[in-house]
Structures are given as C-alpha cells and as structure tokens.
Amino acid sequence: MPINIRKYLKKAYLFFDTLTIKYTIDPTTPNTVYAATFNGVFKSTDGCANWIALMPFAEMIAIDPVNQNILYAVGGGILKR
C-alpha cells in the first residue's frame, strides 16, 4: 500500500512554524516520520500528530536502509548517528 505523503506533509506543516528542509518516512513503520527543520530534528510516531525533539539543526536526514533503528543526520559538516 503506497504512503500518502500529502497527508503527512499537511499535518507537519501545521505543526512547524519554521521551514522544514527534509522529511523521511520509516519504510517499515509508515506512521514514523522524521523532519529536519531549522529548529532541530523531530520524530513523530503517530503520523505527524505529535512530535518529539531529537537533536539540533540538521540539513539532511536519512534512515539506514538495513537497520531502520538508525537515523543519520548531517548538519554544519557533522554526521550524527
């Protein structure tokens, strides 16, 4: 079943009052969404209804294709895992 990305983006847009740079959806758990913003990296486990802060600003985020429990974040020339 394809993921309805528009549904997630609309909910995330309403939550964040800042520019969101990148969204990443967990391919094994579609209700888990990560957002990289100028205010930090956030995670939602309920389809973008609620968010928790994970770390400060990141320009790019990606979920490890082998282990979905690992999120890579890059910002200011630093890679965090």
Secondary structure, DSSP 8 states (H G I E B T S, - for coil): ----HHHHHHHHHHH-SS-EEEEEE-SS-TT-EEEEETTEEEEESSTTSS-EEEES--SEEEE-SS-TT-EEEEETTEEE-
